[in-house]
Amino acid sequence: MLRAGAQRLRGLPLPRLPLPGLLGRPRSTCSRGEENPPLSAETRWKDRAETVIIGGGCVGVSLAYHLAKAGMKDVVLLEKLELTAGSTWHAAGLTTYFHPGINLKKIHYYSIKLYEKLEEETGQVVGFHQPGSIRIATTPVRVDEFKYQMTRTGWHATEQYIIEPEKIQEMFPLLNMSKVLAGLYNPGDGHIDPYSLTMALAAGARKYGALLKYPAPVTSLKPRSDGTWDVETPQGSMRANRVVNAAGFWAREVGKMIGLEHPLIPVQHQYLVTSTIPEVKALKRELPVLRDLEGSFYLRQERDGLLFGPYESQEKMKVQDSWVTSGVPPGFGKELFESDLDRITEHVEAAMELVPVLKKADIITIVNGPITYSPDILPMVGPHQGVRNYWVAVGFGYGIVHAGGVGKYLSDWILHGEPPFDLIELDPNRYGKWTTTEYTEAKARESYGFNNIVGYPKEERFAGRPTQRVSGLYKILQSKCSMGFHAGWEQPHWFYKPGQDTQYRPSFRRTNWFEPVGSEYKQVMQRVGVIDLSPFGKFNIKGQDSIRLLDHLFANVIPKVGFTNISHMLTPKGRVYAELTVSHQSPGEFLLITGSGSELHDLRWIEEVAVRGGYDVEIKNVTDELGVLGVAGPQARKVLQKLTSEDLSDDVFKFLQTKSLQVSNIPVTAIRISYTGELGWELYHRREDSAALYDVIMNAGQEEGIDNFGTYALNALRLEKAFRAWGSEMNCDTNPLEAGLEYFVKLNKPADFIGKQALKQIKAEGLKRRLVCLTLATDDVDPEGNESIWYDGKVVGNTTSGSYSYSIQRSLAFAYVPVELGKVGQQVEVELLGKNYPAIVIQEPLVLTEPTRNRLKKKGGKDKI
């Protein structure tokens, strides 16, 4: 019977879908003419605009709505064809509070809350159904994943529960329960009519004064020297203070107008709609949306039938690559592709097994439409580096649930000059010149096919790797270690020895890298280790205003010539936008270093401040030109001293000093600093010299037992030293005072650095929470970050990062807790995989840094340490 049902699907003729209403959505009661005003209503034209939004899908219209509602005048949206053309009109309309990330939960949450009240605000029916949703676990590892996601959700407003099979069957009585182990349930999830949603947002945008103009295809974008834009359409030209590309699968073509290659690719996504199913019609309430993660499909009720949408494997899914090479066909807007049921047969069969009534169902509609993917499936949202006042909101694989929240997020950022919260995972500048079309296609295939795979911590995905962005050590190290992907770079995570398990084995518990990382930890603490740090972002800044610019950018003082310090760029509201090391190499010339994932994120901010303030400086990104080797451990000085005539003694080459020198005739910029907290140097050199420099250091260190170490060991070492990490302990959600960064913030320096006044106010008002260091005894699981902190039966905070401490053989974590729970000795609990483990606030750091140990030793001997 199953085979016959699948065969019947294969033989189904494709119905044409000329209008959105054909799907028979039960939500909308308005006629199309009422929802979409006639073009004669939009005959106005403006020569000037504050913001021009290109694209009339749900995301672009949401941004117009939010900007206009917030009071911005002269908001103009230009749509090529008509509103919802592209991917919006044919979307399945799913909405969910769930997201495996952290702050993207806020985007989902805001969207759903907005959609709940949009009809009342605008008078437009949106057809919003909220029966909840259930993710189905049919394997033990899925149950672990649900527990992992529960602790990451506990400190958010989102409601989420793990429910037992009995409850699942009660809520979805049509299920075959034979393999079901558990469900992850989100009340309030559901589905909305994308067309009606967009029209309601459009009604709101017009109500607040925005102009929505269509058809008005943008034919030319020209940046002007003052940062404004000339936007040309067949109806005329318009001067705009900023442009937002929200053009969906046309976004690549808009980017090409100004020389940008946005890494986007259209993929085909199919879903099926059945006719009335008697068992569905007989139900007293609407079924929750179902997501079968092993079967890789979603299923929801559509009137008295079911709507079913699968995500095929990367081998079977279809990429519309011709659109990348040849452009979107002229006039394509509300058309669909031919159906291809052979691609989804295995998913159909899985759905029939889980929901047996599908075996007897007749299919009345097949939708196979384009949606746009970025390489990692996440959208690209925010200002673009290298182009003034050009913003993007593109690459939405899940545009319906993102539209409301992203419209609000971008609106706040545009209006207030800083993001309302941290969403660096959506930063369009996470991609760069290394992101080729071939890479984009390979990753989009992988991302689509991996839609429902288990989301492990420390996950790696291997399609499209390596890129052109490999360090000079890649060929030497690739067979010795497990590489991680960092902004296009390959960087060693951990090294294996002969006889050890070398496979990538992700897990929610300790796995095959646990013991090797412990060995690397000991290597650095007891002998000397070498690490490839080439993925660091690296900028040269010089010019007559360089000191004045950096004094305005950074909360710390400017280091003296020949020295380095840790400095933070703050937002106007006093949040930590970035952390960099600043080295004053020669008078007025600086080398700035940031993390690999922050390279263009930080560079864009620096460039924007420099241009806006009229600073006479030259800023150069040298990330790809320089390699970096870190050498750390008690024997680091002894090894390096063999290779240079420069005196490396403690009194001559001090901590945080920087010098240009030769290491075995290879020119390097050496900075005495190490994220391990041990004696160490970072050696900056020409990328082509990396292999030679590595070889001479490894050869020189044979007597000292030199060896490699990777970023996993580095993380364990930095946590023991209580070193904060940007993106974990600090970001645009935190201020430096609560993060324990007071030492690096000089409120009394003369320069009025960005965020100074806000920080003074924060200090005067007092902190509500603070970062603490916790130790906890677990079994085979360690904190990763973003887990819930419990006290007295309530969630009171969250971890930010964690690791196993190989020195005390217990787990270690940073966490934000209320100030009153931040005292040393305070006991709390950390939730890990469904279990609360006792934890205690300790005096930080757990292990003193090498410079501190040296200083104390000089003052008072070993007893003092």
Buried (B, 14 or more C-beta within 10 A) or exposed (E): EEEEBBEBBEEBEBBEBEEBBBBEBBBBEBEEEEBBBEEEEBEEBBEEBBBBBBBBBBBBBBBBBBBBBBEBEBBBBBBBBBBBBBBBBBBBBBBBBBBEBBBBBBBBBBBBBBBBEBBEBBEBBBBBBBBBBBBBBBEEEBBBBBBBBBBBBBBBEBBBBBBEBEBBBEBBEBBEBEBBBBBBBBBBBBBBBBBBBBBBBBBBBBBBBBBBBBBBBBEEBEBEEEBBBBBBBEEEEBBBBBBBBBBBBBBBBBBEBBEBBBBBBBBBBBBBBBBEBEBBEEBEEBBBBBBBBBBBBBBBBBBBBBBBBBBBBBEBBBBBBEBBEEEBEEEBBBBBBEBBBEBBBBBBBBBBBBBBBBBBBEBBBBBBBBBBBBBBBBBBBBBBBBBBBBBBBBBBBBBBBBBBBBBBBBBBBBBEEBBBBBBBBBBBBBBBEBBBBEBBBBBBBBBBBBBBBBBBBBEEBEBBBBBEBBBBBBEBBBEBBBBBBBBBBBBBBBBBEEEEEBEBEBBBBBBBBBBBBBBBBBBBBEBBBBBBBBBBBBBBBBBEBBBBBBBBBBBBBBBEBBBBBBBBBBBBBBBBBBBBBBBBBEEBBBBBBBBBBBBBBBBBBBBBBBEEEEBEBEBEBBBBBBBBBBBBBBBBBBBBBBBBEBEBEBEEBEBBBBBEBEBBEBEBBBBBBBBBBBBBBBBBBBBEBBBBBBEBBBEBBEEBBBBBBBBBBBBBBBBBBBBBBBBBBBBBBBBBBBBBBEEBBBEEBEBEBBBBBBBEEBBEEEEEBBBBBBBBEBEEBBBBBBBBBBBEEEBBBBBBBBBBBBBBEBBBBBBBBBEEBBEEEBEBBBBBBEEBBEBBBBEBBBBBBBBBBBBBEEEEEEEEE
